[in-house]
Amino acid sequence: MKVAVIGGTGLIGSQVVRILNESGHEAVPHAQSTGVDVISGQGVEQAVTGADVVVNLTNSPTFDEASPAFFQTSMDNLLAASRKGGAGHFVILSIVGVDQVPRLDYYRAKVLQEDLLKAGPVPYSIVRATQFMEFMDAVLSWTADADAVRLPATPIQPIAAKDVADAVAEVAVGAPLNGMRNIGGPEVFKLDELGRITLSHKGDARTVVTDPTAGMFAAVEGDVLTDRNAHLAATRYTDWLA
């Protein structure tokens, strides 16, 4: 099976390409560095023509009010090219609970991306993942100073990028879901607790202060970013840290 992986040089995309090629498929990575620009449309038709499956793992360069325009334009370009090129399956990666956090511009933008795919001309699959373990350092940096890190007690269910890539690759070579598959890590933590575990592992003496107003995840109400009924990955957070 020939798979065009748009965003195929990034954290998830590069692993999806490797997994598929090792499984005997023909996965080709496409990105700005290979001459494919999903906003201008440059190289898009050439990238997807002849592909059985298009996996779109591109992401908005910002998380602010500019992000909806990115997803609108990129999906318009990719879906039109995929239909013209004969693709029979289009896959995107989204976020568990994304439609339950309307206060965040980026989450609203990802819902827009999902809606464009659902209404589009190509059979589709949406893989919704919980928060990546690899993003924890960035989350800590958003609200940190020399002495403390401020984090809300938002429940999250961290999943390793490798496990996300495995799930995306599996869905990509299967029949279109014309729906969603939720995937998540095997454990649920409160974000402030996860911060303490992370800093302790790194030997970082800063204190984690529980602050319900701190950072992006302060906009999240309840446990909407978790799904205990999701397809659960095997990697535990402490094992990933180690």
Stockholm file with secondary structure:
# STOCKHOLM 1.0

chainA/1-242         MKVAVIGGTGLIGSQVVRILNESGHEAVPHAQSTGVDVISGQGVEQAVTGADVVVNLTNSPTFDEASPAFFQTSMDNLLAASRKGGAGHFVILSIVGVDQVPRLDYYRAKVLQEDLLKAGPVPYSIVRATQFMEFMDAVLSWTADADAVRLPATPIQPIAAKDVADAVAEVAVGAPLNGMRNIGGPEVFKLDELGRITLSHKGDARTVVTDPTAGMFAAVEGDVLTDRNAHLAATRYTDWLA
#=GR chainA/1-242 SS CEEEEETTTSTTHHHHHHHHHHTTCEEEEECGGGTCCTTTCTTHHHHHTTCSEEEECCCCSCSSTTHHHHHHHHHHHHHHHHHHHTCSEEEEEEETTGGGCTTCHHHHHHHHHHHHHHTSSSCEEEEEECCBGGGHHHHHHHTBCSSEEEECCCEECCBCHHHHHHHHHHHHTSCCCSSEEEEECSCCEEHHHHHHHHHHHHTCCCEEEECTTSSGGGGCCTTTTCCTTSEECSCCHHHHHC
#=GC SS_cons         CEEEEETTTSTTHHHHHHHHHHTTCEEEEECGGGTCCTTTCTTHHHHHTTCSEEEECCCCSCSSTTHHHHHHHHHHHHHHHHHHHTCSEEEEEEETTGGGCTTCHHHHHHHHHHHHHHTSSSCEEEEEECCBGGGHHHHHHHTBCSSEEEECCCEECCBCHHHHHHHHHHHHTSCCCSSEEEEECSCCEEHHHHHHHHHHHHTCCCEEEECTTSSGGGGCCTTTTCCTTSEECSCCHHHHHC
//
